[in-house]
Amino acid sequence: MSASQLVLGVKLRDDARFDNFHGDRNIEAARRLKAICDQPAGVPVVVVCGDSDTGKSHLLQAACHYAEARGWSAVCISIAELEPFGPEALAGLDTQDLVCLDDLDRIAGDPAWEEAVFHLYNRIHDRGGLLMVSISEVLTSLGFQLPDLVSRLTHGLTLQLGIYRDEDRQTILQARAEQRGLVMSDDVASFIMRRAPRRLGDLLAMLDVLDENSLQAQRRLTIPFVKTVMGW
């Protein structure tokens, strides 16, 4: 499969935009990323670094939405989606004004992939485009072997994301509920937060379950209803 075919098959998430990136912990990183999309000159690459629960994918998708609204061509694709097709899948991505590669650390230590990303970086840079990547830890701890690739990535802008605090996770939960048309009071949200898993991804998966059951039962979100649905 060619890169152009992959790009055609990749769709941005509608719910991943800058205006619905909630929680104070990482909001400054979101502002900086948006500012770079406004004035990308002089920034060859942006590295978004953080745990899997910090919103890295959301921010890369948001950057693409924002870029497209400004008339750019943009693609956001995870390395996991590309891996089955080999490093050759990166060929042609440089035709996009903005290229976002999610979970780049998956290819750390693989010589063929590292070289392919290095050449992609150069092609994007030569065309005046912008590369954004996400990684789980600081670059120097991930085991990348190609010095030229490490050099390029470390000379870009690195945005470090932090793990969300409980108040941020509750804010995100209620905001996501509101997006779905669900009314979630502070009491209900606090009740859920006291019993829900700490990871944001698990918390939002729980919201999927509550949303589906609320629609089926035509019930609003109350503490008794949440208890029944979640078996608490």
Sine and cosine of phi, psi and omega as CSV:
sin_phi,cos_phi,sin_psi,cos_psi,sin_omega,cos_omega
0.00,0.00,0.73,-0.69,-0.02,-1.00
-0.99,0.12,0.29,-0.96,0.03,-1.00
-0.87,0.49,-0.62,0.78,-0.02,-1.00
-0.90,0.44,-0.60,0.80,0.06,-1.00
-0.92,0.39,-0.64,0.77,0.03,-1.00
-0.89,0.46,-0.70,0.72,-0.01,-1.00
-0.87,0.49,-0.67,0.74,0.01,-1.00
-0.89,0.45,-0.50,0.87,-0.04,-1.00
-1.00,0.03,-0.10,0.99,-0.06,-1.00
-0.99,-0.15,0.83,-0.55,0.01,-1.00
-0.91,-0.42,0.62,-0.79,0.05,-1.00
-0.97,0.26,0.54,-0.84,0.08,-1.00
-0.96,0.28,0.77,-0.64,0.00,-1.00
-0.91,0.41,-0.44,0.90,-0.08,-1.00
-1.00,-0.03,0.19,0.98,-0.04,-1.00
-0.89,-0.45,1.00,0.03,-0.02,-1.00
-0.70,-0.71,0.26,-0.97,0.01,-1.00
-0.90,0.43,-0.58,0.82,-0.09,-1.00
-0.97,0.25,-0.16,0.99,0.10,-0.99
-0.85,-0.52,0.47,0.88,0.14,-0.99
-1.00,-0.05,0.98,-0.20,-0.16,-0.99
-0.97,-0.23,0.23,-0.97,0.01,-1.00
0.99,-0.17,0.79,-0.61,-0.10,-1.00
-0.94,0.35,-0.44,0.90,-0.17,-0.99
-0.83,0.55,-0.68,0.73,-0.10,-0.99
-0.89,-0.46,0.26,0.97,-0.08,-1.00
-0.92,0.39,-0.53,0.85,0.00,-1.00
-0.92,0.38,-0.61,0.80,0.07,-1.00
-0.89,0.46,-0.64,0.77,0.04,-1.00
-0.90,0.44,-0.65,0.76,0.01,-1.00
-0.90,0.44,-0.67,0.75,-0.01,-1.00
-0.92,0.40,-0.64,0.77,0.01,-1.00
-0.91,0.42,-0.66,0.75,0.05,-1.00
-0.90,0.44,-0.65,0.76,0.01,-1.00
-0.89,0.45,-0.59,0.81,0.04,-1.00
-0.91,0.41,-0.61,0.79,0.06,-1.00
-0.89,0.45,-0.52,0.86,0.04,-1.00
-0.96,0.28,-0.63,0.78,-0.04,-1.00
-0.68,-0.73,0.98,0.18,-0.09,-1.00
-0.98,0.20,-0.19,0.98,-0.08,-1.00
-0.83,0.55,0.75,-0.67,0.05,-1.00
1.00,0.04,-0.07,1.00,0.04,-1.00
-0.90,-0.43,0.99,-0.15,-0.08,-1.00
-0.96,0.27,-0.48,0.88,-0.04,-1.00
-0.42,-0.91,0.57,-0.82,0.08,-1.00
-0.87,-0.49,0.78,-0.62,0.02,-1.00
-0.94,-0.35,0.90,-0.44,0.03,-1.00
-0.99,-0.16,0.89,-0.46,-0.16,-0.99
-0.89,-0.46,0.76,-0.65,0.05,-1.00
0.12,-0.99,0.21,-0.98,0.04,-1.00
-0.88,0.48,0.26,-0.96,-0.03,-1.00
-0.91,0.42,-0.22,0.98,-0.09,-1.00
-0.96,-0.28,0.37,0.93,-0.12,-0.99
-0.94,-0.35,-0.04,1.00,0.06,-1.00
1.00,-0.09,0.35,0.94,-0.01,-1.00
-0.86,0.51,-0.75,0.66,-0.04,-1.00
-0.89,0.46,-0.65,0.76,0.03,-1.00
-0.84,0.54,-0.71,0.70,-0.05,-1.00
-0.92,0.39,-0.65,0.76,0.04,-1.00
-0.90,0.43,-0.67,0.74,0.04,-1.00
-0.90,0.43,-0.66,0.75,0.01,-1.00
-0.88,0.48,-0.65,0.76,0.03,-1.00
-0.87,0.49,-0.64,0.77,0.01,-1.00
-0.93,0.38,-0.69,0.73,0.07,-1.00
-0.84,0.55,-0.72,0.69,-0.05,-1.00
-0.91,0.41,-0.66,0.75,0.01,-1.00
-0.90,0.44,-0.68,0.74,0.00,-1.00
-0.90,0.43,-0.58,0.81,0.04,-1.00
-0.91,0.42,-0.39,0.92,0.03,-1.00
-1.00,-0.06,0.11,0.99,0.07,-1.00
1.00,-0.02,0.14,0.99,0.05,-1.00
-0.99,0.11,0.34,-0.94,0.26,-0.97
-1.00,-0.06,0.65,-0.76,-0.10,-0.99
-0.51,-0.86,0.50,-0.87,0.08,-1.00
-0.61,-0.79,0.65,-0.76,0.12,-0.99
-0.81,-0.58,0.85,-0.53,-0.05,-1.00
-0.60,-0.80,0.62,-0.79,0.01,-1.00
-1.00,0.09,0.53,-0.85,0.06,-1.00
-0.86,0.50,-0.55,0.84,0.02,-1.00
-0.86,0.52,-0.58,0.81,0.03,-1.00
-0.95,0.31,-0.50,0.87,-0.04,-1.00
-1.00,0.08,-0.50,0.87,-0.14,-0.99
-0.78,0.62,-0.66,0.75,-0.03,-1.00
-0.88,0.48,-0.35,0.94,-0.07,-1.00
-0.99,-0.16,-0.05,1.00,0.04,-1.00
0.99,0.16,0.15,-0.99,-0.05,-1.00
-0.85,0.52,-0.40,0.91,-0.01,-1.00
-0.89,0.47,-0.33,0.94,0.00,-1.00
-0.91,0.42,-0.30,0.95,0.01,-1.00
-0.98,0.22,-0.28,0.96,-0.03,-1.00
-0.89,0.45,0.77,-0.64,0.04,-1.00
1.00,-0.10,-0.27,0.96,0.00,-1.00
-0.90,0.43,-0.42,0.91,-0.05,-1.00
-0.93,0.36,-0.09,1.00,0.10,-1.00
-0.96,0.28,-0.24,0.97,0.03,-1.00
-1.00,0.09,0.56,-0.83,0.04,-1.00
-0.93,0.36,-0.59,0.81,0.03,-1.00
-0.80,-0.60,0.82,-0.58,0.05,-1.00
-0.88,-0.48,0.84,-0.54,0.03,-1.00
-0.91,-0.42,0.84,-0.54,0.04,-1.00
-0.93,-0.38,0.92,-0.40,-0.05,-1.00
-1.00,0.03,0.64,-0.77,0.04,-1.00
0.87,0.50,0.77,0.64,-0.02,-1.00
-0.88,0.47,-0.44,0.90,-0.04,-1.00
-0.90,0.44,-0.22,0.98,0.04,-1.00
-0.88,0.47,-0.42,0.91,-0.07,-1.00
-0.97,-0.22,0.10,0.99,0.00,-1.00
-0.86,0.50,0.76,-0.65,0.01,-1.00
1.00,0.01,-0.08,1.00,0.05,-1.00
-0.99,-0.14,0.95,-0.31,-0.12,-0.99
-0.84,0.54,-0.68,0.73,-0.05,-1.00
-0.91,0.41,-0.69,0.73,0.01,-1.00
-0.93,0.38,-0.69,0.72,-0.01,-1.00
-0.87,0.49,-0.67,0.74,0.02,-1.00
-0.91,0.41,-0.63,0.78,0.01,-1.00
-0.90,0.43,-0.64,0.76,0.03,-1.00
-0.92,0.38,-0.64,0.77,0.04,-1.00
-0.85,0.52,-0.73,0.68,0.00,-1.00
-0.93,0.37,-0.57,0.82,0.07,-1.00
-0.89,0.46,-0.71,0.71,0.05,-1.00
-0.81,0.59,-0.75,0.66,-0.04,-1.00
-0.88,0.47,-0.66,0.75,-0.01,-1.00
-0.92,0.40,-0.66,0.75,0.04,-1.00
-0.90,0.44,-0.69,0.72,0.00,-1.00
-0.88,0.47,-0.68,0.73,-0.02,-1.00
-0.90,0.44,-0.50,0.86,0.00,-1.00
-1.00,0.05,-0.09,1.00,-0.03,-1.00
0.99,0.16,0.33,0.94,0.03,-1.00
-1.00,0.05,-0.14,-0.99,-0.05,-1.00
-0.72,-0.69,0.74,-0.67,0.05,-1.00
-0.95,-0.33,0.74,-0.67,0.14,-0.99
-0.82,-0.57,0.68,-0.74,0.04,-1.00
-0.72,-0.69,0.41,-0.91,0.12,-0.99
-0.87,-0.49,0.58,-0.82,0.05,-1.00
-0.66,-0.75,0.31,-0.95,-0.11,-0.99
-1.00,0.02,-0.45,0.89,-0.03,-1.00
-0.68,-0.73,0.08,-1.00,0.06,-1.00
-0.86,0.51,0.58,-0.82,-0.17,-0.99
-0.82,0.57,-0.66,0.76,-0.11,-0.99
-0.93,0.36,-0.21,0.98,-0.03,-1.00
-0.98,-0.20,0.08,1.00,-0.15,-0.99
-0.99,-0.15,-0.12,0.99,0.08,-1.00
1.00,0.09,0.36,0.93,0.12,-0.99
-0.91,0.41,0.66,-0.75,-0.12,-0.99
-0.96,-0.28,-0.39,0.92,-0.08,-1.00
-1.00,0.09,0.95,-0.32,-0.08,-1.00
-0.85,0.53,-0.62,0.78,-0.03,-1.00
-0.90,0.43,-0.60,0.80,0.04,-1.00
-0.93,0.37,-0.71,0.70,0.03,-1.00
-0.86,0.51,-0.67,0.74,0.00,-1.00
-0.88,0.48,-0.72,0.70,-0.02,-1.00
-0.89,0.46,-0.72,0.69,-0.07,-1.00
-0.93,0.36,-0.59,0.80,-0.02,-1.00
-0.97,0.26,-0.30,0.95,0.03,-1.00
-1.00,-0.03,0.05,1.00,0.12,-0.99
-1.00,-0.01,-0.26,-0.96,0.04,-1.00
-1.00,-0.10,0.79,-0.61,0.06,-1.00
-0.96,-0.29,0.79,-0.61,0.07,-1.00
-0.94,-0.35,0.89,-0.46,-0.03,-1.00
-1.00,-0.09,0.84,-0.55,0.03,-1.00
-0.99,-0.15,0.55,-0.83,0.00,-1.00
-0.95,-0.30,0.38,-0.93,0.07,-1.00
-0.91,0.41,0.67,-0.74,-0.05,-1.00
-0.94,0.35,0.63,-0.77,0.15,-0.99
-0.98,0.21,0.23,-0.97,-0.03,-1.00
-0.87,0.50,-0.64,0.77,-0.02,-1.00
-0.92,0.40,-0.55,0.83,0.06,-1.00
-0.92,0.39,-0.67,0.74,-0.02,-1.00
-0.90,0.43,-0.61,0.80,0.04,-1.00
-0.92,0.38,-0.65,0.76,0.05,-1.00
-0.86,0.50,-0.70,0.71,0.00,-1.00
-0.91,0.42,-0.68,0.73,0.01,-1.00
-0.85,0.53,-0.75,0.66,-0.04,-1.00
-0.93,0.36,-0.59,0.81,0.03,-1.00
-0.92,0.40,-0.67,0.75,0.02,-1.00
-0.92,0.40,-0.61,0.79,0.06,-1.00
-0.88,0.47,-0.69,0.73,0.01,-1.00
-0.89,0.46,-0.63,0.78,0.04,-1.00
-0.86,0.51,-0.53,0.85,-0.02,-1.00
-1.00,0.08,-0.03,1.00,-0.03,-1.00
1.00,0.08,0.25,0.97,0.03,-1.00
-1.00,-0.09,0.67,-0.75,0.09,-1.00
-0.99,-0.10,0.90,-0.44,0.01,-1.00
-0.86,-0.51,0.95,-0.31,-0.02,-1.00
-0.94,0.35,0.26,-0.97,0.04,-1.00
-0.88,0.48,-0.61,0.79,-0.01,-1.00
-0.89,0.45,-0.70,0.72,0.00,-1.00
-0.92,0.40,-0.69,0.73,0.00,-1.00
-0.88,0.47,-0.68,0.73,0.02,-1.00
-0.90,0.43,-0.62,0.78,0.04,-1.00
-0.88,0.47,-0.72,0.70,0.01,-1.00
-0.89,0.46,-0.69,0.72,-0.06,-1.00
-0.89,0.45,-0.52,0.86,-0.02,-1.00
-0.95,0.32,-0.35,0.94,-0.11,-0.99
-0.88,-0.47,-0.27,0.96,-0.10,-0.99
-0.98,0.18,0.35,-0.94,0.12,-0.99
-0.86,0.51,0.42,-0.91,-0.08,-1.00
-0.98,0.21,-0.42,0.91,-0.05,-1.00
-0.96,0.29,0.70,-0.71,-0.05,-1.00
-0.88,0.47,-0.64,0.77,0.01,-1.00
-0.86,0.51,-0.66,0.75,0.03,-1.00
-0.93,0.38,-0.61,0.80,0.01,-1.00
-0.89,0.45,-0.69,0.72,-0.01,-1.00
-0.95,0.30,-0.50,0.87,0.11,-0.99
-0.91,0.42,-0.59,0.80,0.07,-1.00
-0.90,0.44,-0.60,0.80,0.05,-1.00
-0.89,0.45,-0.60,0.80,0.07,-1.00
-0.84,0.54,-0.71,0.71,-0.02,-1.00
-0.90,0.43,-0.71,0.71,0.00,-1.00
-0.90,0.43,-0.64,0.77,0.01,-1.00
-0.88,0.47,-0.74,0.67,-0.02,-1.00
-0.88,0.47,-0.70,0.71,-0.02,-1.00
-0.94,0.35,-0.57,0.82,0.04,-1.00
-0.90,0.43,-0.65,0.76,0.03,-1.00
-0.91,0.40,-0.70,0.71,-0.04,-1.00
-0.91,0.42,-0.67,0.74,-0.06,-1.00
-1.00,0.02,-0.14,0.99,-0.08,-1.00
0.80,0.60,0.72,0.69,-0.01,-1.00
-0.87,-0.49,0.57,-0.82,0.11,-0.99
-0.99,0.14,0.25,-0.97,-0.04,-1.00
-0.99,0.17,0.95,-0.31,0.12,-0.99
-0.85,-0.52,0.24,-0.97,0.02,-1.00
-0.88,0.48,-0.72,0.70,0.05,-1.00
-0.87,0.50,-0.62,0.78,0.00,-1.00
-0.92,0.39,-0.68,0.73,0.03,-1.00
-0.88,0.47,-0.66,0.75,0.05,-1.00
-0.84,0.54,-0.70,0.72,-0.05,-1.00
-0.91,0.41,-0.73,0.68,-0.06,-1.00
-0.91,0.42,-0.69,0.72,-0.10,-1.00
-1.00,0.02,-0.10,0.99,0.01,-1.00
0.95,0.32,0.51,0.86,-0.03,-1.00
-1.00,-0.03,0.00,0.00,0.00,0.00
